Amino acid sequence: MSSIKRLVLDLLKPNEIENVEFARTLADLDGVEGANVSLLESDKDVQNLKITIEGESIENDTVASTIENLGGTIHSVDEVVCGDRMVEESSTHQD
Protein backbone atom coordinates (compact mmCIF):
# COMPACT_ATOMS: atom_id res chain seq x y z
CA MET A 1 0.00 0.00 0.00
CA SER A 2 1.30 3.49 -0.87
CA SER A 3 2.37 5.65 2.03
CA ILE A 4 0.68 8.97 2.78
CA LYS A 5 3.01 11.95 2.16
CA ARG A 6 0.59 14.82 2.89
CA LEU A 7 -2.71 15.22 4.73
CA VAL A 8 -4.71 18.45 4.78
CA LEU A 9 -7.46 18.45 7.38
CA ASP A 10 -10.23 20.84 8.38
CA LEU A 11 -11.02 20.49 12.07
CA LEU A 12 -12.69 22.03 15.07
CA LYS A 13 -11.02 22.21 18.46
CA PRO A 14 -11.71 23.78 21.86
CA ASN A 15 -9.97 27.09 22.60
CA GLU A 16 -8.35 25.61 25.71
CA ILE A 17 -5.86 23.64 23.63
CA GLU A 18 -3.12 25.86 22.20
CA ASN A 19 -2.45 25.69 18.46
CA VAL A 20 1.25 25.32 19.24
CA GLU A 21 0.51 22.16 21.23
CA PHE A 22 -1.51 20.79 18.30
CA ALA A 23 1.33 21.47 15.85
CA ARG A 24 4.09 20.09 18.08
CA THR A 25 2.14 16.95 18.98
CA LEU A 26 1.34 16.17 15.33
CA ALA A 27 4.89 16.97 14.18
CA ASP A 28 6.28 14.50 16.77
CA LEU A 29 4.29 11.53 15.38
CA ASP A 30 6.23 8.73 13.68
CA GLY A 31 6.44 9.24 9.92
CA VAL A 32 5.65 12.98 10.18
CA GLU A 33 8.32 15.50 9.19
CA GLY A 34 6.30 18.66 9.76
CA ALA A 35 2.90 20.08 10.65
CA ASN A 36 1.32 23.44 9.82
CA VAL A 37 -1.66 24.69 11.83
CA SER A 38 -3.59 27.66 10.43
CA LEU A 39 -6.46 29.36 12.23
CA LEU A 40 -9.45 29.79 9.92
CA GLU A 41 -12.08 31.00 12.37
CA SER A 42 -12.45 31.50 16.11
CA ASP A 43 -15.31 32.13 18.48
CA LYS A 44 -15.57 32.15 22.28
CA ASP A 45 -15.55 28.34 22.63
CA VAL A 46 -13.95 26.75 19.57
CA GLN A 47 -11.55 27.30 16.70
CA ASN A 48 -11.70 26.03 13.14
CA LEU A 49 -8.23 24.98 11.93
CA LYS A 50 -6.62 23.90 8.67
CA ILE A 51 -3.85 21.42 9.40
CA THR A 52 -1.28 20.34 6.83
CA ILE A 53 0.92 17.38 7.73
CA GLU A 54 3.82 16.15 5.60
CA GLY A 55 6.16 13.20 5.99
CA GLU A 56 7.42 9.99 4.45
CA SER A 57 4.89 7.63 6.01
CA ILE A 58 1.94 9.31 7.74
CA GLU A 59 -0.46 6.99 9.55
CA ASN A 60 -3.95 8.42 9.08
CA ASP A 61 -5.43 6.47 12.01
CA THR A 62 -2.69 7.71 14.35
CA VAL A 63 -3.23 11.31 13.24
CA ALA A 64 -7.00 11.00 13.73
CA SER A 65 -6.71 9.45 17.20
CA THR A 66 -4.11 12.04 18.26
CA ILE A 67 -6.41 14.88 17.17
CA GLU A 68 -9.31 13.25 19.04
CA ASN A 69 -7.15 12.84 22.17
CA LEU A 70 -6.33 16.56 21.98
CA GLY A 71 -10.06 17.35 21.91
CA GLY A 72 -10.35 18.04 18.18
CA THR A 73 -12.89 16.80 15.65
CA ILE A 74 -12.01 16.32 11.99
CA HIS A 75 -14.62 17.92 9.71
CA SER A 76 -13.06 16.85 6.43
CA VAL A 77 -9.96 15.47 4.76
CA ASP A 78 -9.31 18.16 2.15
CA GLU A 79 -6.22 16.69 0.50
CA VAL A 80 -4.29 13.43 0.52
CA VAL A 81 -1.03 12.82 -1.33
CA CYS A 82 0.23 9.23 -1.59
CA GLY A 83 2.98 7.41 -3.46
CA ASP A 84 6.71 7.60 -3.96
CA ARG A 85 6.76 11.36 -4.55
CA MET A 86 4.71 14.47 -3.87
CA VAL A 87 2.30 15.33 -6.67
CA GLU A 88 0.98 18.88 -6.62
CA GLU A 89 -2.59 19.68 -7.62
CA SER A 90 -3.01 20.74 -11.25
CA SER A 91 -5.38 23.44 -12.38
CA THR A 92 -8.18 22.50 -14.76
CA HIS A 93 -10.57 24.44 -16.97
CA GLN A 94 -13.16 24.18 -14.20
CA ASP A 95 -10.88 26.19 -11.89
Residue pairs with C-beta under 8 A, 6 or more apart in sequence:
2 82
2 83
2 84
3 31
3 56
3 57
3 58
3 82
3 83
4 55
4 57
4 58
4 59
4 60
4 80
4 81
4 82
5 54
5 55
5 56
5 58
5 81
5 82
5 83
5 85
5 86
6 52
6 53
6 54
6 58
6 79
6 80
6 81
6 86
7 51
7 52
7 53
7 58
7 60
7 63
7 77
7 79
7 80
8 50
8 51
8 52
8 53
8 77
8 78
8 79
8 80
9 50
9 51
9 52
9 53
9 63
9 67
9 74
9 75
9 76
9 77
9 78
10 40
10 48
10 49
10 50
10 74
10 75
10 76
10 78
11 48
11 49
11 51
11 67
11 72
11 73
11 74
11 75
12 46
12 47
12 48
12 49
12 72
12 73
12 75
13 22
13 46
13 47
13 49
13 67
13 70
13 71
13 72
13 73
14 45
14 46
14 47
14 71
15 42
15 44
15 45
15 46
15 47
16 71
17 70
17 71
17 72
19 37
19 39
19 47
19 49
21 70
22 35
22 37
22 49
22 51
22 67
22 70
22 72
23 35
23 36
23 37
24 35
25 66
25 70
26 32
26 35
26 37
26 51
26 53
26 63
26 66
26 67
27 33
27 34
27 35
29 58
29 59
29 62
29 63
29 66
30 57
30 59
30 62
31 55
31 56
31 57
31 58
31 59
32 53
32 54
32 55
32 58
32 63
33 54
33 55
33 56
34 53
34 54
34 55
35 51
35 52
35 53
35 54
36 51
36 52
36 53
37 49
37 50
37 51
38 49
38 50
38 51
38 52
39 47
39 48
39 49
40 47
40 48
40 49
40 50
41 47
41 48
42 48
48 75
49 72
50 78
51 67
53 63
54 86
64 74
67 73
67 74
79 89
81 87
